[in-house]
Amino acid sequence: MLKFDFNSSYGGYLLIFIALGLIIIPASHAENSSKNQGPQPVPVRVTTVEKKMVSDQISLIGTTEAIAKSTVAAEVSGVVEYFPAREGDFVKKGEPLVNLRSTDLELHLKGLIAAREKIKANLQYAEKELKRLSRLKDSNSVAETKYDNAFFTHQALLQELLMKKAEIEQVDYEITQKKVFAPFSGFVAKEHAQLGEWISAGGAVVTLLDLSQIKVTVDVPERYSVLLFPEGRVNVLVKSITSDHFSGKIYAILPQGDPDSRTFPVRINLPNPDLKIKSGMEVMVTFNLSTKRNAILLPKDAIATAGTNKLVFLVADDKAVPVSVEILGYHDGTVAVEGDLKPGSKVVIRGNERLRPGQTVIVAE
């Protein structure tokens, strides 16, 4: 049996070397094992490159407008008594915009109602008198002139009652018109009145914008306007809101163009369910033309951004190979591109945001 003298310097050094050896050997082995293993493959999903016939496209700048813009007016005159609407407010159809003072009309209405009741009382007496004289007339017991006076008095009271009812209806209508309501849901773009202000009949109250849909106007050069599809679909990009495209539809290609610029206004309907698009915004509109070309089509998710450049990742020998592309247009959820791509190649559509050139990938089913 070997014995070590722990009090001797030789025995102490020997134990130190043995301990270091036990520590160094496993650490060296783990390092070599890690180097041999390398980075793990990145799981990705791919699609097959296709080449198809697509329409040529042209992209032009347009301007948004509200689908409806109305300067809401008061039908009757009066002093503004209540004015809840404020610029920038969203109001629903039927909500009050302004109330005008109606005290004078209400007092006038009371007088008309009282006059109507007096006419009714006189008419009741005239009817009773006419019936009495009618019985006497049948027995030749009354002068014809007296009967005629009673008859025409009754007729005159009937007409007077009808006229008074019409006056009451007119005043009652004017009282209801003292309250102005929103004709449609929209945003108050401008106030035209204030509390205590006198508004004449037909005077403006507010300007109201309906942004539930957006009207886009684009001035299209003559050479492209003749290649547009009536009621064709278009892609609309509102850069200030999102990088995604909205889908719109042409509803009018105006027949009158600008003789100086040789452009023709094209109107486009654009849904705006979230009311994010405002009137007066700049948009980029992409039109499909009637001319066609062969192009490589890829899903939008295949496109990655590197600074100002666009690229896709091919999968070749289980490696990610970047290829620069130029976007030619957008077609029904796909992107037409130009680049060093061949039909049948595999392009990454999921997981490309974290890929590096030459990185090993594994295709997920």
LUMZA-19576 format. One record per residue (C-alpha): residue number from 1; residue in one letter; chain; x, y, z. Coordinates in steps of 0.02 Angstrom, whole numbers, plus 50000, padded with zeros to 5 digits. Example, Ala and Ser with C-alpha at 12.3 -4.5 7.8 and 13.67 -1.06 7.14 Angstrom:
PT num residu chaine  east north    up
PT   1      A      A 50615 49775 50390
PT   2      S      A 50684 49947 50357
//
This chain:
PT num residu chaine  east north    up
PT   1      M      A 50000 50000 50000
PT   2      L      A 50062 50173 49951
PT   3      K      A 50071 50302 50086
PT   4      F      A 50087 50489 50064
PT   5      D      A 50155 50604 50188
PT   6      F      A 50039 50754 50178
PT   7      N      A 50161 50851 50280
PT   8      S      A 50295 50831 50144
PT   9      S      A 50306 50950 49997
PT  10      Y      A 50318 50806 49872
PT  11      G      A 50156 50730 49928
PT  12      G      A 50068 50899 49922
PT  13      Y      A 50122 50936 49743
PT  14      L      A 50071 50763 49687
PT  15      L      A 49895 50785 49753
PT  16      I      A 49881 50954 49667
PT  17      F      A 49932 50882 49497
PT  18      I      A 49811 50737 49515
PT  19      A      A 49668 50857 49558
PT  20      L      A 49707 50971 49412
PT  21      G      A 49713 50824 49296
PT  22      L      A 49542 50768 49353
PT  23      I      A 49472 50941 49320
PT  24      I      A 49560 50983 49156
PT  25      I      A 49525 50821 49066
PT  26      P      A 49334 50827 49081
PT  27      A      A 49330 51014 49035
PT  28      S      A 49434 50983 48879
PT  29      H      A 49322 50839 48830
PT  30      A      A 49162 50945 48847
PT  31      E      A 49237 51084 48742
PT  32      N      A 49283 50965 48601
PT  33      S      A 49111 50885 48608
PT  34      S      A 49026 51057 48594
PT  35      K      A 49133 51103 48443
PT  36      N      A 49094 50941 48355
PT  37      Q      A 48907 50960 48384
PT  38      G      A 48889 51137 48305
PT  39      P      A 48731 51249 48302
PT  40      Q      A 48562 51164 48294
PT  41      P      A 48468 51170 48125
PT  42      V      A 48329 51302 48116
PT  43      P      A 48155 51232 48078
PT  44      V      A 48072 51319 47930
PT  45      R      A 47923 51301 47815
PT  46      V      A 47944 51316 47628
PT  47      T      A 47844 51337 47469
PT  48      T      A 47881 51300 47287
PT  49      V      A 47926 51440 47167
PT  50      E      A 47796 51461 47029
PT  51      K      A 47793 51562 46869
PT  52      K      A 47626 51623 46803
PT  53      M      A 47546 51752 46691
PT  54      V      A 47498 51909 46787
PT  55      S      A 47433 52081 46743
PT  56      D      A 47555 52224 46725
PT  57      Q      A 47535 52350 46864
PT  58      I      A 47556 52536 46888
PT  59      S      A 47568 52623 47057
PT  60      L      A 47511 52804 47075
PT  61      I      A 47483 52928 47216
PT  62      G      A 47303 52964 47267
PT  63      T      A 47207 53064 47398
PT  64      T      A 47073 53003 47518
PT  65      E      A 46903 53085 47542
PT  66      A      A 46753 53047 47651
PT  67      I      A 46619 52948 47560
PT  68      A      A 46496 53084 47614
PT  69      K      A 46524 53264 47669
PT  70      S      A 46375 53367 47723
PT  71      T      A 46356 53543 47787
PT  72      V      A 46208 53513 47903
PT  73      A      A 46092 53663 47910
PT  74      A      A 45946 53722 48018
PT  75      E      A 45782 53726 47924
PT  76      V      A 45713 53865 48033
PT  77      S      A 45790 54019 48113
PT  78      G      A 45825 54043 48298
PT  79      V      A 45950 54073 48437
PT  80      V      A 46067 53928 48480
PT  81      E      A 46015 53864 48651
PT  82      Y      A 46106 53696 48658
PT  83      F      A 46258 53648 48554
PT  84      P      A 46335 53480 48608
PT  85      A      A 46431 53443 48447
PT  86      R      A 46616 53486 48447
PT  87      E      A 46748 53475 48311
PT  88      G      A 46825 53302 48307
PT  89      D      A 46677 53219 48395
PT  90      F      A 46602 53060 48322
PT  91      V      A 46412 53069 48321
PT  92      K      A 46290 52932 48279
PT  93      K      A 46143 52952 48162
PT  94      G      A 45998 53036 48254
PT  95      E      A 46103 53115 48392
PT  96      P      A 46070 53301 48426
PT  97      L      A 46186 53428 48347
PT  98      V      A 46100 53590 48402
PT  99      N      A 45940 53652 48485
PT 100      L      A 45869 53823 48442
PT 101      R      A 45761 53923 48562
PT 102      S      A 45577 53889 48530
PT 103      T      A 45490 53989 48668
PT 104      D      A 45405 54109 48546
PT 105      L      A 45336 53967 48441
PT 106      E      A 45275 53871 48593
PT 107      L      A 45179 54026 48652
PT 108      H      A 45110 54051 48477
PT 109      L      A 45057 53868 48474
PT 110      K      A 44959 53890 48637
PT 111      G      A 44865 54038 48560
PT 112      L      A 44823 53937 48405
PT 113      I      A 44759 53792 48508
PT 114      A      A 44648 53909 48609
PT 115      A      A 44580 53985 48447
PT 116      R      A 44546 53811 48379
PT 117      E      A 44445 53765 48533
PT 118      K      A 44342 53925 48515
PT 119      I      A 44305 53882 48333
PT 120      K      A 44253 53707 48385
PT 121      A      A 44131 53780 48511
PT 122      N      A 44058 53899 48381
PT 123      L      A 44047 53758 48256
PT 124      Q      A 43955 53650 48381
PT 125      Y      A 43827 53788 48407
PT 126      A      A 43814 53817 48218
PT 127      E      A 43782 53632 48186
PT 128      K      A 43645 53630 48317
PT 129      E      A 43564 53787 48245
PT 130      L      A 43577 53718 48067
PT 131      K      A 43488 53557 48118
PT 132      R      A 43349 53657 48203
PT 133      L      A 43322 53770 48053
PT 134      S      A 43330 53620 47937
PT 135      R      A 43180 53541 48025
PT 136      L      A 43083 53706 48015
PT 137      K      A 43129 53723 47831
PT 138      D      A 43053 53554 47794
PT 139      S      A 42887 53614 47866
PT 140      N      A 42901 53784 47782
PT 141      S      A 42908 53866 47953
PT 142      V      A 43065 53969 47926
PT 143      A      A 43121 54095 47799
PT 144      E      A 43242 54026 47670
PT 145      T      A 43361 54171 47697
PT 146      K      A 43381 54129 47881
PT 147      Y      A 43416 53947 47841
PT 148      D      A 43546 53997 47709
PT 149      N      A 43636 54109 47834
PT 150      A      A 43647 53966 47958
PT 151      F      A 43710 53847 47824
PT 152      F      A 43848 53961 47760
PT 153      T      A 43900 54008 47938
PT 154      H      A 43922 53823 47973
PT 155      Q      A 44024 53799 47814
PT 156      A      A 44135 53948 47854
PT 157      L      A 44171 53882 48028
PT 158      L      A 44219 53712 47955
PT 159      Q      A 44345 53795 47839
PT 160      E      A 44410 53906 47980
PT 161      L      A 44437 53751 48087
PT 162      L      A 44535 53666 47947
PT 163      M      A 44643 53821 47924
PT 164      K      A 44678 53832 48110
PT 165      K      A 44727 53647 48115
PT 166      A      A 44849 53678 47971
PT 167      E      A 44924 53828 48065
PT 168      I      A 44946 53720 48219
PT 169      E      A 45031 53582 48118
PT 170      Q      A 45147 53712 48038
PT 171      V      A 45199 53786 48205
PT 172      D      A 45217 53614 48282
PT 173      Y      A 45329 53564 48136
PT 174      E      A 45435 53722 48158
PT 175      I      A 45458 53680 48342
PT 176      T      A 45521 53506 48298
PT 177      Q      A 45641 53584 48172
PT 178      K      A 45719 53687 48311
PT 179      K      A 45815 53527 48352
PT 180      V      A 45942 53475 48221
PT 181      F      A 45998 53292 48220
PT 182      A      A 46141 53203 48133
PT 183      P      A 46078 53137 47964
PT 184      F      A 46212 53000 47967
PT 185      S      A 46350 52936 48081
PT 186      G      A 46513 53029 48060
PT 187      F      A 46642 53152 48127
PT 188      V      A 46610 53337 48157
PT 189      A      A 46740 53419 48044
PT 190      K      A 46689 53601 48076
PT 191      E      A 46574 53702 48189
PT 192      H      A 46474 53840 48105
PT 193      A      A 46380 53905 48258
PT 194      Q      A 46402 53943 48443
PT 195      L      A 46292 53959 48597
PT 196      G      A 46186 54117 48593
PT 197      E      A 46215 54145 48407
PT 198      W      A 46070 54185 48291
PT 199      I      A 46051 54063 48146
PT 200      S      A 45946 54109 47995
PT 201      A      A 45836 53981 47909
PT 202      G      A 45953 53872 47806
PT 203      G      A 46104 53926 47908
PT 204      A      A 46248 53802 47928
PT 205      V      A 46268 53712 48094
PT 206      V      A 46412 53588 48070
PT 207      T      A 46508 53500 47932
PT 208      L      A 46492 53312 47952
PT 209      L      A 46604 53180 47873
PT 210      D      A 46553 52998 47845
PT 211      L      A 46714 52894 47853
PT 212      S      A 46631 52722 47855
PT 213      Q      A 46695 52710 47676
PT 214      I      A 46832 52808 47592
PT 215      K      A 46832 52881 47417
PT 216      V      A 47005 52885 47338
PT 217      T      A 47041 52995 47189
PT 218      V      A 47190 52958 47078
PT 219      D      A 47239 53057 46922
PT 220      V      A 47290 52921 46799
PT 221      P      A 47393 52964 46643
PT 222      E      A 47299 52942 46480
PT 223      R      A 47407 52796 46418
PT 224      Y      A 47363 52694 46574
PT 225      S      A 47182 52749 46595
PT 226      V      A 47133 52656 46437
PT 227      L      A 47209 52495 46509
PT 228      L      A 47110 52496 46671
PT 229      F      A 46971 52372 46709
PT 230      P      A 46804 52457 46751
PT 231      E      A 46755 52402 46928
PT 232      G      A 46926 52317 46942
PT 233      R      A 47008 52279 47110
PT 234      V      A 47155 52385 47168
PT 235      N      A 47281 52378 47310
PT 236      V      A 47291 52533 47419
PT 237      L      A 47437 52571 47535
PT 238      V      A 47415 52702 47671
PT 239      K      A 47595 52720 47731
PT 240      S      A 47551 52829 47880
PT 241      I      A 47441 52690 47953
PT 242      T      A 47513 52520 47906
PT 243      S      A 47627 52429 47785
PT 244      D      A 47485 52310 47739
PT 245      H      A 47382 52340 47583
PT 246      F      A 47195 52377 47583
PT 247      S      A 47084 52306 47446
PT 248      G      A 46981 52435 47351
PT 249      K      A 46871 52438 47197
PT 250      I      A 46859 52558 47050
PT 251      Y      A 46683 52630 47038
PT 252      A      A 46711 52769 46909
PT 253      I      A 46835 52820 46775
PT 254      L      A 46782 52998 46740
PT 255      P      A 46761 53042 46556
PT 256      Q      A 46828 53219 46576
PT 257      G      A 47017 53231 46591
PT 258      D      A 47139 53373 46622
PT 259      P      A 47196 53436 46450
PT 260      D      A 47357 53507 46523
PT 261      S      A 47420 53353 46616
PT 262      R      A 47326 53225 46507
PT 263      T      A 47265 53133 46661
PT 264      F      A 47093 53062 46702
PT 265      P      A 47021 53055 46879
PT 266      V      A 46984 52878 46939
PT 267      R      A 46871 52853 47091
PT 268      I      A 46896 52706 47208
PT 269      N      A 46790 52640 47351
PT 270      L      A 46887 52583 47503
PT 271      P      A 46811 52503 47660
PT 272      N      A 46860 52587 47823
PT 273      P      A 46785 52481 47963
PT 274      D      A 46904 52545 48099
PT 275      L      A 46887 52727 48042
PT 276      K      A 47077 52743 48044
PT 277      I      A 47088 52817 47869
PT 278      K      A 47049 53003 47871
PT 279      S      A 47001 53122 47734
PT 280      G      A 47148 53204 47645
PT 281      M      A 47277 53065 47673
PT 282      E      A 47405 53017 47541
PT 283      V      A 47392 52838 47475
PT 284      M      A 47484 52732 47348
PT 285      V      A 47363 52643 47231
PT 286      T      A 47418 52494 47127
PT 287      F      A 47312 52460 46973
PT 288      N      A 47306 52300 46870
PT 289      L      A 47320 52338 46684
PT 290      S      A 47248 52238 46541
PT 291      T      A 47424 52194 46478
PT 292      K      A 47505 52036 46551
PT 293      R      A 47678 51961 46582
PT 294      N      A 47761 51803 46652
PT 295      A      A 47818 51828 46832
PT 296      I      A 47877 51728 46982
PT 297      L      A 47742 51725 47116
PT 298      L      A 47780 51701 47301
PT 299      P      A 47678 51719 47461
PT 300      K      A 47704 51886 47547
PT 301      D      A 47781 51798 47697
PT 302      A      A 47927 51740 47589
PT 303      I      A 47993 51918 47573
PT 304      A      A 48122 51972 47703
PT 305      T      A 48191 52148 47722
PT 306      A      A 48376 52189 47738
PT 307      G      A 48389 52377 47753
PT 308      T      A 48314 52446 47594
PT 309      N      A 48338 52281 47502
PT 310      K      A 48213 52139 47482
PT 311      L      A 48270 51957 47483
PT 312      V      A 48208 51779 47498
PT 313      F      A 48295 51624 47567
PT 314      L      A 48311 51472 47456
PT 315      V      A 48341 51300 47533
PT 316      A      A 48485 51210 47447
PT 317      D      A 48574 51059 47525
PT 318      D      A 48487 51099 47690
PT 319      K      A 48567 51272 47691
PT 320      A      A 48484 51444 47686
PT 321      V      A 48539 51538 47529
PT 322      P      A 48488 51723 47518
PT 323      V      A 48431 51789 47348
PT 324      S      A 48397 51973 47315
PT 325      V      A 48231 52009 47228
PT 326      E      A 48137 52158 47158
PT 327      I      A 47951 52170 47192
PT 328      L      A 47852 52195 47032
PT 329      G      A 47677 52195 47105
PT 330      Y      A 47547 52116 47219
PT 331      H      A 47418 51991 47156
PT 332      D      A 47283 51914 47268
PT 333      G      A 47391 51886 47421
PT 334      T      A 47549 51844 47323
PT 335      V      A 47697 51948 47268
PT 336      A      A 47767 51953 47092
PT 337      V      A 47957 51965 47101
PT 338      E      A 48108 51969 46987
PT 339      G      A 48271 51886 47039
PT 340      D      A 48383 51734 47023
PT 341      L      A 48243 51610 47059
PT 342      K      A 48189 51458 46959
PT 343      P      A 48019 51371 46959
PT 344      G      A 48022 51219 47073
PT 345      S      A 48147 51291 47196
PT 346      K      A 48103 51291 47381
PT 347      V      A 48084 51460 47465
PT 348      V      A 48066 51488 47653
PT 349      I      A 47899 51564 47707
PT 350      R      A 47908 51533 47896
PT 351      G      A 48063 51559 48003
PT 352      N      A 48153 51671 47878
PT 353      E      A 48155 51818 47998
PT 354      R      A 48295 51736 48102
PT 355      L      A 48396 51652 47963
PT 356      R      A 48577 51692 47920
PT 357      P      A 48661 51654 47754
PT 358      G      A 48725 51476 47750
PT 359      Q      A 48633 51425 47908
PT 360      T      A 48578 51244 47919
PT 361      V      A 48389 51222 47911
PT 362      I      A 48267 51080 47934
PT 363      V      A 48105 51085 47835
PT 364      A      A 47951 51061 47946
PT 365      E      A 47805 50964 47875
//
